[in-house]
């Protein structure tokens, strides 16, 4: 896979959004636990005219501070991935109800996709009207919940 030509612009834009969500440059500097002390440095990280990129540890600190993976989600998207939150899990058995819920959600999604594809194509309007992305994300989140429960169970 190759990155799009404007990948740097997309990353810089996500960094600017992260700095804004952190409360601006001064507040973002404070959230880095002293790692970045100079507002000008923080400014360069978000500037599309500067080559300097925000270090990954600073990204991690700021994303933890704002509670959202702003830059990480952009990086995942540039690589062709969708980022799904890993739910907090407690060790528990996966139940038949868990599996039925997942299968029902996936079945609804596939049914809606098949209906939308009846004419050979899915339009943007059909996708919005049927909530295809929303349903797809819900299926992924349900699966992530089951996987997190299994992971916690295996870690015991």
Number of C-alpha atoms within 10 A of each C-alpha: 6 7 10 11 8 9 14 14 15 17 23 24 19 20 25 23 16 24 25 14 19 21 14 16 22 17 15 24 22 16 21 17 12 9 12 17 16 13 15 11 16 22 18 17 21 24 17 17 10 11 12 14 17 19 9 11 11 17 19 16 16 27 20 13 16 17 11 15 19 22 24 18 17 21 18 12 12 18 14 12 11 14 15 12 12 12 14 9 16 13 14 14 12 14 10 9 9 15 14 11 15 19 15 13 18 19 13 16 21 15 12 18 17 14 15 17 13 10 8 9 12 14 11 10 9 16 15 11 9 16 14 19 12 13 17 16 15 17 21 19 17 20 19 17 20 20 16 19 20 17 15 15 15 10 8 6
